[in-house]
Amino acid sequence: MNIKLLFSILFSCWFFCFAQTNVDSVQRELEQTLRNSERFEQHKLKRIEGIKNRLRRNQAIAQRTDLLFQLIQEYRKYQIDSAISYTRQYKDILEQQDDPVRTNQAVILLARLLSSAGKFIESENLLDKINRNNLATTLLPTYFDAFTEFNSHYGQSSNTEQYFVRSEVYRDSLLAVLDSSSLDYNIALATKYLFHNEEDKAKEILAQLLRRTTDKQPERAVIAYLMGIIYKNAGEIEKQLYYFSISAITDIKQVVKDNASLQSLALCYYELGDIDRAFVFIQKAIDDAVFSNVRYRTLENSSFYSIINASFQEKEAEQKRVLRQNLIIISILTVLLIAVLFILYQQIKKLKIARVDLHNANQSLQKLNEQLLSVNTDLSEANHIKEEYIAQFFDICSSYIDKIEEQRAAIRKKFTQGQLDDIGKMLKSQDVVKHELEDLYRNFDVIFLNLYPSFIDDFNMLLRPEERMATNKGELNTELRIFALIRLGITDSAKIASFLRYSLRTVYNYRVKVRNKVAGSKDEFEDKIRDIGTIRSF
């Protein structure tokens, strides 16, 4: 019984440490992403300006509508007033062109934007004017999604339960017309499960979607945010931080100002008592909401801002009080320090002779250090030249083999044209190239192991005991050759594949396979490989 209890405690500790490591890693990535947020936004603004320039130069109706639609997509989650303005222009042009399908698309899009901006009456009027029976099948998902968003936004603004119920009804209609294999369908289905308290089903779907998406897809922010909500309902603060951070990273990289993850992160840190971080994230959330002019986001953020800001101000006041106390203490210590310095001054006079001797000893030591530095520099240069020579030699050998293959192909072409039958027979054989490759790899193994005789042993020490490799004396296997090239400074998989005559995928698989055998950190593995044979490696 005691053994089971001990095992349970150890497993819990391991799981907690692993989860904490993941959270810390994501937090560091989020901090780095926040520091680069201005750069991401500049890229977006540059892209928007490029579209606007093409729009100003282009008078063709078809191209102008496409460019306007691109601008709408750029502004939709960035600055809603601009998105509404361009959507109105887009709608006016389509109405003049008598294009009912795209006009309905523009009306639905405009209604969604007006809903986000808090203009619910205008949004509802537009949606009510659409004839559901005459709507193109391709627009049904957008149509039902617009009604879902409208009722959700209105419910949030008015805090009325019936609109949340209507939102779920329209979500069911949306699910009925979406492709069940699509990303939008799975997100909508997971959202439905979440709001119907079927969180296990929602979690399973969202976990799969997270594995399939990257932060280059805006939908990843929604997926991670919903996962955070699940763990918020469960009261698991560490997992909330993890998933809300993933959502925030995607939103920042995609320059999405209409976001919910920053506010949620602020609340998590507030609960943890980290007021500084909570204030940073709620301030960023407020700035984004005001900039994008999404009404319900501004209302949400404002309700929490005053609470976090009050705590932040209280903390600052406490810090100022502590600072004043510290200043008083420092002043007292300064007086004492002056007295001590006077005593030290008296002692310094007695140490002048010792200082002269020490100076002379330091000069001698400096000369020795310079000599040692010179020796180390020479050794380093010799190693560098040696490595560069080896790399160049094998590059020439590889190039020579390529030339042989090109020559063989040229001669075979003559053969196919009916020139010299004997040459055609010769070209059907791969023996020459195979022999050259074998000699090349044999020479590579011999020379490399002469230069780094302990390479195989040092390499095996980086692997788990059961995964260590045994090779013939003086020979390297394929995996060892790949990492021998990395030790020589050839880290590009394409170059390695070219040298070993493998596909890029094969080289990548070998590298991943070996990394999975590593005993320590996988991230530091290749750095340790490059240190084999140097002083630092010892």
C-alpha positions in Angstrom: 0.0 0.0 0.0 2.9 2.4 0.9 4.6 1.6 -2.4 1.5 2.5 -4.4 1.2 5.7 -2.4 4.8 6.6 -3.1 4.4 5.8 -6.8 1.3 8.0 -7.0 3.2 10.9 -5.3 6.2 10.5 -7.6 4.0 10.4 -10.7 2.1 13.5 -9.6 5.4 15.4 -9.1 6.6 14.4 -12.5 3.4 15.4 -14.2 3.4 18.8 -12.4 7.0 19.5 -13.4 6.3 18.5 -17.0 3.2 20.7 -17.2 5.1 23.6 -15.6 7.9 23.2 -18.1 5.4 23.4 -21.0 3.8 26.5 -19.5 7.2 28.2 -18.9 8.2 27.4 -22.5 4.9 28.9 -24.0 5.2 31.9 -21.7 8.7 32.6 -22.9 7.5 32.3 -26.5 4.6 34.7 -25.7 6.9 37.3 -24.2 9.1 37.1 -27.3 6.1 37.4 -29.6 4.9 40.4 -27.7 8.3 42.1 -28.1 8.0 41.5 -31.9 4.3 42.5 -32.1 5.2 45.9 -33.8 7.2 44.1 -36.5 4.2 41.7 -37.2 1.9 44.8 -37.4 4.3 46.6 -39.8 4.2 43.6 -42.1 0.4 43.7 -42.1 0.3 47.4 -42.8 2.7 47.0 -45.6 0.5 44.3 -47.1 -2.6 46.5 -46.7 -0.8 49.5 -48.3 0.2 47.3 -51.3 -3.5 46.3 -51.8 -4.6 49.9 -51.6 -2.0 51.0 -54.1 -3.2 48.3 -56.6 -6.8 49.4 -55.9 -6.0 53.1 -56.7 -4.2 52.1 -60.0 -6.8 49.6 -61.2 -10.1 50.6 -62.7 -11.3 47.2 -63.9 -14.5 46.3 -62.0 -13.6 42.6 -61.5 -10.2 43.4 -60.2 -11.4 46.2 -57.9 -14.0 43.9 -56.3 -11.3 41.3 -55.7 -8.9 43.9 -54.1 -11.8 45.3 -52.0 -12.5 41.8 -50.7 -8.8 41.4 -49.8 -8.9 44.6 -47.9 -12.0 43.5 -46.0 -10.3 40.3 -45.0 -7.2 42.2 -43.8 -9.3 44.7 -41.7 -12.0 42.3 -40.5 -10.2 41.3 -37.3 -7.9 44.3 -37.2 -9.9 47.5 -37.5 -13.6 47.0 -37.9 -14.5 50.6 -39.0 -12.2 50.3 -42.0 -13.6 46.8 -42.8 -17.2 48.2 -42.7 -16.2 51.1 -45.0 -14.6 48.8 -47.6 -17.5 46.3 -47.3 -20.0 49.0 -48.2 -17.9 49.9 -51.2 -17.7 46.2 -52.1 -21.5 45.9 -51.8 -22.3 49.0 -53.9 -20.1 47.8 -56.8 -21.7 44.3 -56.8 -25.2 45.8 -56.7 -24.4 47.9 -59.8 -23.1 44.7 -61.5 -26.3 42.8 -60.8 -24.5 40.0 -59.1 -27.0 38.6 -56.6 -24.8 35.8 -55.2 -21.8 38.1 -54.4 -24.2 40.9 -53.3 -25.7 38.6 -50.7 -22.2 37.6 -49.7 -21.4 41.3 -49.1 -24.6 41.9 -47.2 -24.0 39.0 -44.9 -20.4 40.1 -44.4 -21.5 43.7 -43.6 -24.1 42.4 -41.1 -21.4 40.4 -39.3 -19.1 43.4 -39.1 -21.9 45.7 -37.9 -22.8 43.1 -35.2 -19.2 43.1 -34.0 -19.2 46.9 -33.9 -22.3 46.9 -31.7 -24.6 48.3 -34.4 -27.2 45.6 -33.8 -30.3 47.2 -35.3 -28.6 47.9 -38.6 -27.1 44.4 -38.6 -30.4 42.8 -37.9 -32.1 44.8 -40.6 -29.6 43.6 -43.2 -30.0 39.9 -42.1 -33.8 40.1 -42.2 -33.8 41.4 -45.8 -32.0 38.4 -47.1 -34.4 35.9 -48.7 -33.3 32.5 -47.2 -35.0 30.5 -50.0 -33.2 32.4 -52.8 -29.8 32.2 -51.1 -27.1 30.2 -52.9 -26.1 27.0 -51.2 -22.5 28.1 -51.0 -23.6 31.1 -48.8 -25.6 29.1 -46.3 -22.6 28.5 -43.9 -21.8 32.2 -43.9 -25.5 33.1 -43.5 -26.0 30.9 -40.5 -22.7 31.9 -39.0 -23.7 35.5 -39.2 -26.9 34.8 -37.3 -24.9 32.8 -34.7 -22.5 35.7 -34.2 -25.2 38.3 -34.1 -27.2 36.6 -31.3 -24.0 35.8 -29.4 -22.8 39.5 -29.6 -26.2 40.8 -28.7 -26.5 38.4 -25.8 -23.1 39.5 -24.5 -24.0 43.2 -24.8 -27.5 42.9 -23.3 -26.8 40.0 -21.0 -30.0 38.3 -22.2 -30.2 34.5 -22.1 -32.6 34.1 -25.0 -30.1 35.4 -27.5 -27.5 32.8 -26.4 -30.2 30.1 -26.9 -31.0 31.5 -30.4 -27.2 31.5 -31.1 -27.0 27.8 -30.4 -30.0 27.1 -32.6 -28.3 28.9 -35.5 -25.1 27.0 -34.7 -27.1 23.7 -35.2 -28.2 25.0 -38.6 -24.6 26.0 -39.4 -23.4 22.5 -38.6 -26.0 21.0 -40.9 -24.6 22.8 -43.9 -20.9 22.7 -43.2 -18.6 20.0 -44.6 -18.1 17.6 -41.7 -14.4 17.2 -42.5 -13.7 20.9 -42.5 -11.9 22.9 -39.8 -14.9 25.3 -39.4 -17.3 22.4 -38.8 -15.1 20.8 -36.1 -14.6 24.2 -34.4 -18.4 24.8 -34.4 -19.1 21.3 -33.2 -16.6 21.6 -30.3 -18.1 25.0 -29.4 -21.5 23.4 -29.3 -20.3 20.6 -27.0 -18.6 23.1 -24.8 -21.8 25.2 -24.3 -23.8 22.0 -23.7 -21.5 20.9 -20.9 -20.1 18.0 -23.0 -16.6 19.1 -22.3 -14.9 15.7 -22.8 -16.1 15.6 -26.4 -15.1 19.2 -27.0 -11.7 18.6 -25.6 -11.1 15.5 -27.8 -12.0 17.5 -31.0 -10.0 20.6 -30.0 -6.9 18.5 -29.1 -6.9 17.0 -32.6 -7.4 20.4 -34.2 -4.4 21.8 -32.2 -2.2 19.1 -33.5 -3.3 19.8 -37.1 -2.9 23.6 -37.0 -0.1 26.1 -36.7 0.1 29.7 -35.6 0.0 30.7 -39.3 -3.7 29.8 -39.2 -5.9 32.3 -37.4 -8.3 29.5 -36.4 -5.6 28.1 -34.0 -6.3 31.0 -31.7 -10.0 30.1 -31.4 -9.2 26.4 -30.9 -6.6 27.1 -28.1 -9.0 29.7 -26.5 -11.8 27.1 -26.3 -9.4 24.6 -24.7 -8.5 27.3 -22.2 -12.2 27.9 -21.4 -12.6 24.1 -20.7 -9.8 24.2 -18.2 -11.2 27.5 -16.8 -14.5 25.7 -16.0 -12.4 22.9 -14.4 -10.4 25.4 -12.3 -7.0 24.2 -13.7 -5.1 27.5 -13.8 -1.8 26.1 -15.2 -3.5 24.6 -18.3 -5.5 27.8 -18.7 -2.3 29.8 -18.9 -0.9 27.2 -21.4 -3.8 27.3 -23.9 -4.6 31.0 -23.5 -0.9 31.7 -24.2 -1.0 29.6 -27.4 -4.1 31.6 -28.5 -2.5 34.9 -27.7 0.7 34.0 -29.7 -1.4 33.2 -32.7 -3.5 36.4 -32.4 -0.4 38.6 -32.1 1.4 36.9 -35.0 -1.7 37.2 -37.1 -2.3 40.8 -35.9 -5.8 40.0 -34.7 -7.0 43.0 -32.6 -10.4 41.4 -32.0 -9.1 38.8 -29.5 -10.2 37.3 -26.2 -7.1 35.5 -25.1 -5.2 38.6 -23.7 -8.1 39.4 -21.3 -8.3 35.7 -20.2 -4.5 35.7 -19.6 -4.8 38.9 -17.5 -7.4 37.2 -15.3 -5.3 34.1 -14.9 -2.3 36.1 -13.7 -4.6 38.2 -11.5 -5.8 35.0 -9.8 -2.2 33.9 -9.4 -1.3 37.2 -7.7 1.0 38.2 -10.6 -0.4 41.8 -10.8 2.4 43.1 -13.1 1.7 40.6 -15.8 -2.0 40.9 -15.3 -1.8 44.7 -15.8 0.4 44.3 -19.0 -2.1 41.9 -20.6 -5.3 43.8 -19.7 -3.7 47.0 -20.9 -2.8 45.3 -24.2 -6.3 43.9 -24.4 -7.9 47.3 -23.8 -5.6 48.9 -26.4 -6.5 46.2 -29.0 -10.2 46.5 -28.3 -10.2 50.3 -28.6 -8.1 50.2 -31.8 -10.3 47.6 -33.5 -13.5 49.2 -32.1 -15.2 45.9 -31.4 -17.8 47.0 -28.9 -18.4 43.9 -26.9 -14.6 43.3 -26.5 -14.3 46.9 -25.1 -17.1 46.2 -22.7 -15.6 42.9 -21.5 -12.1 44.4 -21.0 -13.3 47.5 -19.3 -15.2 45.5 -16.6 -12.0 43.9 -15.5 -9.6 46.7 -16.1 -10.6 48.7 -13.1 -10.1 45.7 -10.8 -6.7 44.9 -12.1 -5.7 48.5 -12.3 -6.7 49.1 -8.7 -4.6 46.2 -7.6 -1.7 47.4 -9.7 -1.9 50.9 -8.2 -2.0 49.4 -4.7 1.1 47.4 -5.5 2.9 50.4 -6.8 2.0 52.4 -3.6 3.4 49.6 -1.5 6.6 49.5 -3.6 7.0 53.3 -3.2 6.6 52.9 0.6 9.3 50.1 0.6 11.5 52.3 -1.6 11.3 55.2 0.9 12.3 52.8 3.7 15.2 51.5 1.6 16.4 55.0 0.9 16.5 55.8 4.6 18.5 52.6 5.3 20.8 53.3 2.3 21.5 56.8 3.7 22.5 55.4 7.1 24.7 52.8 5.4 26.3 55.5 3.3 27.4 57.4 6.4 28.9 54.1 7.8 30.5 53.5 4.4 32.3 56.8 4.5 33.7 56.0 7.9 34.9 52.6 6.6 36.4 54.2 3.5 38.5 56.6 5.7 39.8 53.6 7.7 40.6 51.8 4.4 42.4 54.8 3.1 44.8 54.6 6.0 45.3 50.9 5.4 46.0 51.5 1.7 49.1 53.6 2.4 50.5 50.5 4.1 49.8 48.3 1.2 51.6 50.4 -1.5 54.7 48.2 -1.4 52.6 45.0 -1.6 50.7 46.5 -4.6 54.0 47.2 -6.5 55.0 43.5 -6.0 51.5 42.4 -7.1 51.7 44.6 -10.1 55.0 43.0 -11.2 53.5 39.5 -10.6 50.5 40.5 -12.7 52.7 41.6 -15.6 54.5 38.3 -15.6 51.1 36.5 -15.5 49.9 38.6 -18.3 52.8 37.6 -20.5 52.1 33.9 -19.7 48.5 34.4 -20.6 49.4 36.1 -23.9 51.7 33.1 -24.7 48.9 30.7 -23.8 46.4 32.7 -25.9 48.8 32.6 -28.9 49.1 28.8 -28.6 45.4 28.4 -28.4 44.9 30.7 -31.4 47.3 28.7 -33.4 45.7 25.4 -32.4 42.2 26.8 -33.3 43.4 28.0 -36.7 45.0 24.6 -37.4 41.8 22.8 -36.5 39.8 25.2 -38.6 42.1 24.8 -41.6 42.0 21.0 -41.2 38.2 20.9 -41.1 37.9 23.3 -44.0 40.3 21.2 -46.1 38.4 18.0 -45.4 35.1 19.6 -46.3 36.6 21.0 -49.5 38.2 17.7 -50.4 35.0 15.8 -50.1 33.0 18.4 -52.0 35.4 18.0 -54.9 35.0 14.2 -54.8 31.2 14.6 -54.8 31.4 17.0 -57.7 33.6 14.5 -59.6 31.0 11.8 -59.2 28.3 14.1 -60.4 30.4 14.8 -63.5 30.8 11.1 -64.1 27.1 10.7 -64.0 26.5 13.6 -66.4 29.1 12.1 -68.8 27.4 8.7 -68.6 24.0 10.4 -69.4 25.5 12.2 -72.4 27.0 9.0 -73.8 23.8 7.1 -73.3 22.0 9.8 -75.2 24.3 9.1 -78.2 23.5 5.5 -77.8 19.8 6.1 -78.1 20.5 8.0 -81.2 22.2 5.0 -82.7 25.8 6.1 -82.2 28.3 3.5 -80.9 26.6 0.4 -79.6 29.4 -0.4 -77.2 29.0 2.8 -75.3 25.3 1.9 -74.7 26.3 -1.3 -73.0 28.8 0.5 -70.9 26.3 3.0 -69.7 23.8 0.4 -68.5 26.2 -0.5 -65.7 26.3 1.5 -62.4 29.5 -0.2 -61.3 31.7 2.8 -61.9 29.6 5.2 -59.9 29.0 2.7 -57.2 32.8 2.0 -56.9 33.6 5.7 -56.8 31.0 6.2 -54.0 32.3 3.3 -52.0 35.8 4.7 -52.3 34.6 8.2 -51.4 32.8 7.0 -48.3 35.7 4.7 -47.3 38.2 7.5 -47.6 35.8 9.8 -45.7 35.5 7.3 -42.8 39.3 6.8 -42.6 40.3 10.4 -42.7 37.5 11.6 -40.4 38.3 8.9 -37.8 41.9 9.8 -38.0 41.1 13.4 -37.2 38.5 12.5 -34.6 39.5 9.0 -33.3 37.1 9.2 -30.3 34.1 10.3 -32.4 32.2 7.0 -32.3 32.7 6.6 -28.5 31.8 10.2 -27.8 28.8 10.0 -30.1 27.5 6.8 -28.3 28.0 8.5 -24.9 25.3 11.0 -25.9 22.8 8.1 -26.5 20.9 6.0 -24.1 22.9 2.8 -23.3 20.5 0.5 -25.1 20.6 2.6 -28.3 24.4 2.8 -28.7 25.8 1.8 -32.1 28.4 -0.8 -32.9 30.4 -0.5 -36.2 33.3 -2.2 -37.9 36.7 -0.7 -37.0 37.5 2.2 -39.2 34.0 2.5 -40.6 31.0 4.7 -40.1 27.4 3.7 -40.7 24.9 6.0 -42.4 23.7 7.6 -39.2 27.2 8.3 -38.0 28.2 9.7 -41.4 25.3 12.2 -41.2 26.4 13.4 -37.9 30.1 13.3 -38.9 29.2 15.8 -41.6 27.4 17.9 -39.0 30.6 17.8 -36.9 32.4 19.2 -39.9 30.0 22.1 -40.1 27.7 20.8 -42.8 24.3 21.2 -41.1 22.1 21.7 -44.1 20.1 18.5 -44.7 20.0 19.2 -48.5 23.8 19.2 -48.7 24.0 16.1 -46.5 21.5 14.4 -48.7 23.4 15.4 -51.9 26.7 14.1 -50.5 25.3 10.7 -49.2 23.0 10.3 -52.3 19.9 10.1 -50.2 16.6 11.9 -50.4 16.0 14.9 -48.2 13.3 13.0 -46.4 15.6 10.1 -45.6 18.2 12.4 -44.1 15.6 14.1 -42.0 14.2 10.8 -40.8 17.7 9.6 -39.8 18.3 12.8 -37.9 14.9 12.6 -36.1 15.5 8.9 -35.4 18.8 9.5 -33.7 17.5 12.5 -31.8 14.9 10.2 -30.3 17.7 8.0 -28.9 19.4 10.8 -27.1 19.9 10.4 -23.3 19.9 14.1 -22.5 18.4 17.2 -24.0 17.4 16.8 -27.7 17.7 20.5 -28.3 21.4 20.5 -27.3 22.3 17.2 -29.1 23.6 18.7 -32.3 25.6 21.4 -30.4 27.3 18.6 -28.5 28.0 16.8 -31.7 29.8 19.9 -33.0 31.9 20.0 -29.8 33.3 16.5 -30.2 37.1 16.6 -30.5 37.4 20.2 -29.1 38.6 21.3 -25.7 35.1 22.4 -24.7 33.8 18.9 -25.2 36.0 17.6 -22.4 
